[in-house]
């Protein structure tokens, strides 16, 4: 009788140890997965969804993006403190950044002015360093912008460690024309690729999936026209 009881105890003990080992194995897998996800989010890429139309037609409402975290700086995880500078923003880059007036919000816009650039807007036309910029990615849908005072913008020089940004949907975008410059430390990353896009289950935009968001350097850097001075 005692032998049977002892055997049952051993069997139960072995089953418990097996369950315990399985539990710890799955726990380890889960912990490693969480750590890797945090590392990827902090240093490599982060996913964002486009909720508004300020970047139309380049970015559609319902686009899902991957944004690279390492193009400009390696930062202390979950902070704006830079550890290593890895590059500088360029004209035409689409960036995600903390909104200067409420850093709990993330905005996405296009860089149109770098430190030292002179920016001016006349009748919706962007002038940079005295030259009219050709911007085929921008669109204008109204005789005047929804936001007062942004169709014309007096000359400003972009300060050190700041950026001038604008949405591609110029008449519907609250951007540097309305609230000023973006501090460099506010940058969260550079838009890289659209990995998903839909307006709901009935309208998946397959043609947008896999679209890279690199700027057209031939336009943003070279294709500039001489300025015509206003009277």
C-alpha positions as CSV (number, residue, x, y, z in Angstrom):
1,X,0.0,0.0,0.0
2,X,2.8,2.4,1.0
3,X,4.5,1.6,-2.2
4,X,1.5,2.6,-4.3
5,X,1.1,5.8,-2.3
6,X,4.8,6.6,-2.8
7,X,4.5,5.9,-6.5
8,X,1.5,8.3,-6.7
9,X,3.5,11.0,-4.9
10,X,6.4,10.6,-7.3
11,X,4.1,10.7,-10.3
12,X,2.3,13.7,-9.0
13,X,5.6,15.4,-8.2
14,X,7.0,14.7,-11.7
15,X,3.8,16.0,-13.3
16,X,4.0,19.2,-11.1
17,X,7.7,19.7,-12.1
18,X,6.8,19.2,-15.7
19,X,4.1,21.7,-15.5
20,X,6.4,24.1,-13.6
21,X,9.1,23.7,-16.2
22,X,6.6,24.3,-19.1
23,X,5.3,27.4,-17.2
24,X,8.9,28.8,-16.8
25,X,9.8,28.0,-20.4
26,X,6.7,30.0,-21.7
27,X,7.5,32.7,-19.1
28,X,11.0,33.0,-20.4
29,X,9.8,33.2,-24.0
30,X,7.3,35.9,-23.1
31,X,9.9,37.9,-21.2
32,X,12.5,37.7,-24.0
33,X,9.8,38.7,-26.5
34,X,8.8,41.7,-24.4
35,X,12.4,42.8,-23.9
36,X,13.1,42.5,-27.7
37,X,10.0,44.5,-28.5
38,X,11.0,47.2,-26.1
39,X,14.5,47.3,-27.6
40,X,13.1,47.4,-31.2
41,X,10.7,50.2,-30.2
42,X,13.3,52.2,-28.3
43,X,16.2,52.0,-30.8
44,X,15.1,50.6,-34.2
45,X,11.5,51.1,-35.5
46,X,8.1,52.2,-34.1
47,X,4.7,51.9,-35.7
48,X,2.3,54.8,-36.2
49,X,-1.1,55.2,-37.7
50,X,-2.1,58.3,-39.7
51,X,-5.3,59.7,-38.2
52,X,-5.7,63.0,-40.1
53,X,-5.4,64.4,-43.6
54,X,-2.7,67.0,-43.1
55,X,-0.2,65.0,-45.2
56,X,-2.5,64.2,-48.1
57,X,-1.9,62.9,-50.8
58,X,1.5,61.5,-49.6
59,X,-0.1,59.9,-46.5
60,X,-3.7,58.8,-46.4
61,X,-5.9,58.5,-43.3
62,X,-5.6,54.8,-42.3
63,X,-2.0,54.4,-43.5
64,X,0.2,52.5,-41.0
65,X,3.9,53.5,-41.0
66,X,7.1,52.2,-39.7
67,X,9.3,55.0,-38.4
68,X,13.0,54.5,-38.0
69,X,14.4,55.6,-34.6
70,X,18.1,55.7,-35.5
71,X,18.5,58.0,-38.5
72,X,19.3,61.2,-36.5
73,X,20.1,60.1,-32.9
74,X,20.4,57.1,-30.6
75,X,18.5,58.2,-27.5
76,X,18.0,57.1,-23.9
77,X,15.0,54.8,-24.2
78,X,11.7,56.6,-23.7
79,X,13.3,60.0,-23.5
80,X,14.5,62.8,-25.7
81,X,18.1,62.6,-24.4
82,X,20.5,61.9,-27.3
83,X,23.4,59.5,-26.6
84,X,24.9,59.4,-30.1
85,X,24.3,61.7,-33.1
86,X,23.8,59.5,-36.2
87,X,22.9,62.0,-38.8
88,X,21.0,65.2,-39.5
89,X,17.5,65.8,-40.9
90,X,17.4,66.8,-44.6
91,X,15.0,68.9,-46.6
92,X,12.2,66.7,-47.7
93,X,12.4,64.2,-44.9
94,X,9.0,63.2,-43.4
95,X,9.5,63.1,-39.6
96,X,7.5,62.2,-36.5
97,X,8.1,64.6,-33.6
98,X,6.6,65.6,-30.3
99,X,4.3,68.6,-30.8
100,X,6.1,71.6,-29.3
101,X,3.0,73.0,-27.6
102,X,2.0,69.6,-26.1
103,X,4.8,67.0,-26.1
104,X,2.3,64.3,-25.2
105,X,1.2,64.4,-28.8
106,X,3.1,63.1,-31.9
107,X,2.8,65.0,-35.2
108,X,4.1,64.0,-38.6
109,X,5.2,66.6,-41.2
110,X,7.8,67.3,-43.9
111,X,11.0,69.2,-43.2
112,X,11.2,72.2,-45.5
113,X,13.7,74.4,-43.5
114,X,17.0,73.5,-41.8
115,X,19.0,75.6,-39.3
116,X,20.2,78.7,-41.1
117,X,17.6,78.5,-44.0
118,X,15.6,81.6,-44.7
119,X,11.9,80.7,-45.1
120,X,9.2,82.8,-46.6
121,X,5.7,82.1,-48.0
122,X,4.0,84.3,-50.5
123,X,0.5,83.5,-51.7
124,X,1.0,79.9,-50.7
125,X,4.3,79.6,-52.5
126,X,7.3,78.4,-50.4
127,X,10.5,80.3,-50.8
128,X,13.7,79.0,-49.3
129,X,16.9,81.1,-49.3
130,X,15.4,83.4,-51.8
131,X,14.3,80.7,-54.3
132,X,10.8,79.4,-55.0
133,X,10.7,75.7,-54.2
134,X,9.0,73.2,-56.6
135,X,7.0,70.8,-54.5
136,X,5.0,68.3,-56.5
137,X,4.1,66.4,-53.4
138,X,2.1,69.4,-52.0
139,X,-1.5,70.0,-52.7
140,X,-3.8,73.1,-52.4
141,X,-7.6,72.5,-52.2
142,X,-9.0,75.9,-51.2
143,X,-8.7,79.6,-52.3
144,X,-7.4,80.3,-48.8
145,X,-6.2,78.0,-46.0
146,X,-8.4,76.7,-43.2
147,X,-5.9,78.2,-40.7
148,X,-5.8,82.0,-40.7
149,X,-2.5,83.7,-41.6
150,X,-0.5,80.8,-43.1
151,X,-0.9,81.6,-46.9
152,X,1.6,84.4,-46.4
153,X,4.5,84.1,-43.9
154,X,7.2,86.8,-43.4
155,X,10.8,85.9,-43.8
156,X,12.3,84.0,-40.8
157,X,15.7,82.4,-40.4
158,X,15.5,78.9,-38.9
159,X,17.4,78.9,-35.6
160,X,20.2,76.5,-34.6
161,X,18.8,73.0,-33.5
162,X,15.4,73.8,-34.9
163,X,13.4,72.8,-38.0
164,X,10.6,74.4,-40.1
165,X,8.0,71.8,-41.0
166,X,4.9,71.8,-43.1
167,X,2.2,69.3,-44.0
168,X,1.8,68.3,-47.7
169,X,-1.9,69.2,-47.6
170,X,-1.0,72.9,-47.2
171,X,-4.5,74.3,-46.8
172,X,-5.5,71.8,-44.0
173,X,-2.2,71.6,-42.0
174,X,-1.4,73.3,-38.7
175,X,2.4,73.3,-38.8
176,X,5.4,75.7,-38.4
177,X,3.4,78.4,-40.1
178,X,1.0,78.4,-37.2
179,X,3.0,77.4,-34.1
180,X,6.7,77.8,-35.0
181,X,9.8,75.7,-35.1
182,X,10.3,72.1,-34.1
183,X,13.2,71.6,-31.6
184,X,15.6,68.9,-32.9
185,X,15.3,66.9,-29.6
186,X,11.6,66.5,-30.2
187,X,12.2,64.3,-33.3
188,X,11.0,60.7,-32.7
189,X,12.1,59.3,-36.0
190,X,12.0,59.3,-39.8
191,X,9.0,57.9,-41.8
192,X,10.3,54.8,-43.6
193,X,7.6,52.6,-45.1
194,X,3.8,52.1,-45.3
195,X,3.2,48.5,-44.0
196,X,-0.6,48.6,-44.1
197,X,-3.3,50.9,-45.4
198,X,-7.1,50.6,-45.3
199,X,-10.3,52.5,-44.9
200,X,-11.9,49.4,-43.3
201,X,-12.3,45.8,-44.2
202,X,-14.1,46.7,-47.4
203,X,-11.3,48.9,-48.7
204,X,-7.8,47.6,-48.2
205,X,-5.4,49.8,-50.2
206,X,-3.1,47.0,-51.5
207,X,-1.2,49.4,-53.8
208,X,0.0,51.5,-50.9
209,X,1.4,48.6,-48.8
210,X,5.2,48.5,-49.1
211,X,5.5,52.1,-50.2
212,X,8.8,53.7,-49.1
213,X,8.7,57.3,-48.0
214,X,12.1,58.5,-49.0
215,X,12.3,62.2,-50.2
216,X,12.9,63.0,-53.8
217,X,16.3,64.7,-53.6
218,X,16.2,66.0,-57.1
219,X,13.2,68.1,-56.2
220,X,13.9,69.1,-52.6
221,X,17.6,70.0,-53.1
222,X,18.1,70.9,-56.7
223,X,14.9,72.0,-58.5
224,X,14.6,75.5,-57.3
225,X,13.6,78.6,-59.1
226,X,14.9,82.2,-58.7
227,X,12.9,84.4,-56.5
228,X,10.8,87.3,-57.8
229,X,10.9,90.1,-55.3
230,X,7.5,91.4,-54.2
231,X,6.8,95.1,-54.4
